[in-house]
């Protein structure tokens, strides 16, 4: 049977292919940039102002800079009971914990989804980024799943979330290739655990600190199509559902990249680590190399570097992304 999406451009697969080519081509010589940090920031500001187009590639480091941390104060504040009972130390590892029953597992996930998808980031780093690119011809590809780009006001038609969305469920049945919005369920599950709304309408822990670590069995989410169990729409294995919205965004990204060929384009990589470099980092390197009018910029705390082959057209800035943005105004 012919797939509905077979004739649509697939920016995801095209990028991965570019990334694989890059890995095979580059010699392994690494550059960490030239000039002082102030000079590099000045160069980046000029590139943002003069580029014909900007392709933003964002990883977890961008959300970390914005305060969306998975450990520390946020975790201690909202997951203290899970930490105490199960020894869980951060939100990420908790997603893999073998909870004793579905009621407990979904109580955990309701909190994880709410505080990392339906809350604004503590620091306005995404808003700072929007102010830098909103008047430019831009597109964003991101491995983040926290939806902070749209919460900050980015045009949803210029966004491609490659790895899923905390705000979506999918059926465990492979025959149901759809996703389902989970916001209404999340709000009910938060209330069921005893969270209360503050003056701004955001859920907070009660003054007594008493919370339930299980939701009622009747609240366990099910697929609205066939009543099957659901899971998060996150790319953790081959069962990840690439729905119609995902394919449209992938096609839009492919179209944007093709329009950028030969133009003065800035490939702006923000907070991309070593977990999924073949989606953003390596393709950005390859596309910069292939276009003599392109510039690659990497802003990353402790991991700002580029291949020697494109060092002359690269800007590597080691530092907190939000701090760098503040200096670009």
Secondary structure, 3 states (H helix, E strand, C coil): CCCCCCCCCCHHHHHHHHHHHHHHHCCCCEECCCCCHHHHHHHHHHHHHHCCEEEEEECHHHHHHCCCCCCCHHHHHHCHHHHHHHCCCCHHHHCCCCCCCHHHHHHHHHHHHHHHHCCCCCCCHHHHHHHHHCCCCEEEEECCCCCHHHHCCCCHHHEEECCEEEEEEEECCCCCCCEEECHHHHHHHHHHCCCEECCCCCEECCCCCCCCCCCCHHHCCECCCCCCEEEEEECCCCCCCCCHHHHHHHHHHHHHHHHHCCCCEEEEEECCCCCCCCCCHHHHHHHHHHCCCCEEEEEECCCCCEEHHHHHHEEEEECCHHHHHHHHC
